[in-house]
């Protein structure tokens, strides 16, 4: 048949192909291609008639047409060709008697002219649109292009097993004929003809136009789309409206049947409306983005519905999410409030402005059992309903915002697809932060079904039991979970849907014969589910099948150009089109623009309305089959999916690199060992000058282990690699990118090496067999063999199970398997215990039952744990965290702690570039002290920190150990927060972060802890022996230096904490406020920079003092007495909340006592009227300027009018003994300084 190309005089003649007949070719080149084992293929001829400039122009255009055709027909940007000459023909593109390999990487901006120029033998690298590398063909198969002058000579040409296609170009004056030979089963012939025709038209008419401007040449998907209905029309309803309709129809029917209680539709409607009314009255919640953090329970459902009714966008967060991840989500979404379970309230308190729990909401009175928000009066369907987060390539999770109409449109279609009705009982199994939970919760609520919710504590360990006991009829799970039970164990189940990962043929066959089995496919960005495949006997062997669209349309486009549809049967990027698509990624406009697209040119005209024209590029690799079904083949980018969860390797790498030693690099990949379970692997390299190979990395093991400890506070457990593969260097491709294929080989080699290392030991050169070992050893071998079959890991009897990469789902499967293969009942929880070995499990079967006395064994356990508890009470939490340890008071506190009978260990927070640097800074100071001995050194641990930074600049693991967070053991008994920046000239604002912010951070840590350590805030600045209110103090202190102000604010924070916030905290925060610290009464060392000594020196310079001030009280003591007083309080204070919050050290003397004791030092000090003294002091200060002792206290001199003393404390606040001790301290220092003959003036 003959076709005319659009806007071209060229003629394309399509000759129907016929089966090749056997003939002896005369060409030597062609004869080399003829061999046994050829592939079945089809061929056809295409004739192009045009006016060539010369033969080289014909050759070039022919190759350009074929290269662009392969670009579309293979769905790959990289096109590889072998060029050959046949029948002694010549061409400028290849030398006679040779073969030329061409590999080009095309970008959508490349033009036919670019390709033509790159084909010249002298051409090197192309521009950014095109690269041309001459090397061997790819492993995907060979595409051959042969120049010939006689088709008759090649009639018997056969494709070899490694050939995908072959094109012979025969030129005859103005006619160019392409004989296309294509392997059977790869592509529809009409599709190939359509592609070549449109490509030829583009090359002929638009030689300088980019290939992205070409009309999409593949038409097969459009033909299929014309046979199917268009995308669904938007429901225009909110989720609340769908739920309300169900409440009206089934008010008394159970809506929620949970482990902690049940609710009918009417009850759920009333309670959620009451909650919505309460939330709407709070500014942090009403129509805001709000965190939803709950364990599985009925209240979790109430909370989600209440948020939606209040016009909020629900942001579900998993209860086990690390704090850093929650912070990232709050920062990105701008959440101001959180609704959560009581167990999560403390940890969230410092992250958002307002936290509410079910008890708090239920205790509030509301006026009505119904609630209607004003937000519903204006286009409520377009309002955001939820923000679901998934892994992000930037190192932080990204949140996809879903409108009400996107979710409801999808819910209606999914409910129909899963055959849900009012008799359905849907198991709520997925985490609320996982998009699967949307379908588990809201699809049954749309049709009158019931949500059944098992106890989260045994949700995974007792899956079959929960389905059975809760009579669940519908379940969505990953194949990994479903493998842990059989159809017989769940008789109530009638509809099982698998999603998140590929299911084996065996699993499909097993379940599809017993009930309705579905394969679901969907993404976080497209509301609920996108496609469904009904598994039948006919298709159960196709593990890649994900079926047809549920509501929206699914398309496959060229993986490098979303404006071009892929041919049928060719893998490309899966795109979803329709109203169910999310709006955007919150706070990520660039990523939104990259994957959310509008109105591609190939879209059917009927789909161009506002609701249906948008598409989402999933990044998944798939293909459309001739019957319209979709297959999934993996990912285009590096994103991976494990146990149904999507994750970005880049996020894991970014997080690990924050904690790994600086000379190490990491690359995260999914490792697939044979037919075993996929593993998340971290390839770690120190990039030495060597070939890529496995390495031991022994010198870096400690750093790697520490990095894993740290990253657990940042990433969810599911995103922590279970395999670490050490490499000398990463393998690279020619273009200097990580060679992922070689990386897989190295990873599998690493696993194999581990298996060999753990193989059964040889005895006399032969492997021991079960026949020659004891029954216990035989049991060990059976367990080893079984676990190997399940984990594909390196398993030996003396290695721990968590070393084999066993996770919670593996443990459930292994536990049930051990009952079958070894008649052992081993709970999954035991398999996950740290340090448990296979030999430990086998030992359970080695002792005869008659020798085991369960009662005696239990009594032994009681004794063992009682002893351990006694030991723990004596040894655990014996550390004190000390800030400001290198300062004058800090050094003395450190001394008192180390010398105390309690034998405290001390963790010091010190500024430093590294732990070692910080440690040496501290030791260089304390080693100069007379009290220091080398015996103290092992009891000091130094952490680098910075008081001005969040969490005092400590690392995550250290912060957890201070407060016992996230399951960490609390090491710290008491925090002594003595550190501060002392600068009398600095403003309050300049000192806020280190002085106030650090106190806030420690109090916040107290709130997050369920077993908080004690906290002592060592204050300073203004002190009075009188009772003064906060307002009175504020009116005085606001005129004082910034240092005094920061201490006042911090004191007030501690008092507020104890009065209002610390009810559930195990520890107590209190203030220890010393007066003037004059030095050490032990060795006579003075603190000459202290305000009192500056004042004394200034008076000595003018030879006079104020007789009025001399009659006032000075709270003063030696640094040793103050530190001893503080440390003595630690064991007394811990857990005792009856003591006063602020402990003021008011012991001292009258200022006159100090003047009397210092008379011996001269010059003579004479009393004078206060006004005269003040005038003399001000004159001297003006004269000396910065050199004057009181220059840093100039502001204080103004606000206090020169009075150093205060009113004496009330009776009973201090004792005569305390005052005597203070005077003795001054006397002792005076004596030492006198003997040293130091000039105080």
Buried (B, 14 or more C-beta within 10 A) or exposed (E): EEEEBEEBEBBBBBEEBEEBEEEEBEBEBBEEBBEEEBBEBBBBBBBBBBEBEEBBBBBBBBBBBBBBBBBBBBBBBBBBBBBBBBBEBEBBBBEEEEEBBBBBBBBBBBBBBBBBBBBEEEEEEBEEBBBBBEEEBBEEBBBBBBBBBBEEBBBBBBBBEEBBBBBBBBBEEEBBBBBBBBBEEBBBBEBBBBBBBBBBBBBBEBBEBBBBEBEBBBBBBBEBBEEEEBBBEBBBBBBBBBBBBBBEEBEEBBBBBBBBEBBBBBBBBBBBBBBBBBBBEBEBBBBBBBBBBBBBBBBBBBBBBBBBBBBBBBBBBBBBBBBBBBBBBBEBBEBBBBBBBEEBBBBBBBBBBBBBBBEEBEEEEBEEEEBEBEBBEEEBBBBBBBBBBBBBBEBBBBBBBBBBBBBBBBBBBBBBBBBBEEEBBBBBBBBBBBBBBBBBBBBBBBBBBBBBBBBBEBBBBBBBBBBBEBBBBBBBBBBBBBBBBEBEBBEBBBBBBBBBBBBEEEBBBBBBEBEBBBBBBBBBBBBBBBBBBBBEEEBBEBBBBBBBBBBBBBBBBBBBBBBBBBBBBBBBBBBBBBBBBBBBBBBBEEBBEEBBBEEBEBBBEEBEEEBBBBBBBBBBBBBBEEEBBBBBEBBBBBBBBBBBBBBBBBBBBBBBBBBBBEEBBBBBBBBBBEEBBBBBBBBBBBEEEEEBEBBEBEEBEEBBEBBBBBBBBBBBEBBBBBBBBBBBBBBEEEEEEBBEEBBBEBBBEBBEEBBEEBEBEEEEEEEBEBEEBEEBBBBBBBBBEBBBBBBBBBBBBEBBBBBBBBBBBBBBBBBBBBEEEBEBEBEBEBBBEEEBBBBBBBEBBEEEEEEEEEEEEEEEEEEEEEEEEEEEEEEEBBBBBBBBBBBBBBBBBBBBBBBBEEEBBBBBBBBBEEBEEBBBBBBEBBEEBEBBEEEBEEBBBBBBBBBBBBBBBBBBBBBBBBBBBBEBEBBBBBBBBBBBBBBBEBEBEBBBBBBBBBBBBBBBBBBBBBEBBBBBBBBBBBBBBEEEEEEEBBEBBEEBBBBBBBBBBBBBBBBBBBEEBBEEBBBBBBBBBBBBBBBBBBBBBBBBEBBBBBBBBBBBBBBBBBBBBBEBBBBBBBBBBBBBBBBEBBBEBBEEEEEEBBBBBBBBBBBBBBBBBBEEBEEEBEBBEBEEBBEBBBEBBEEBEEEBBBBBBBBBBEBBEBBBBBEBBEEEBBEEEBBEBBBBBBEBBBEBBBEEEEEBB
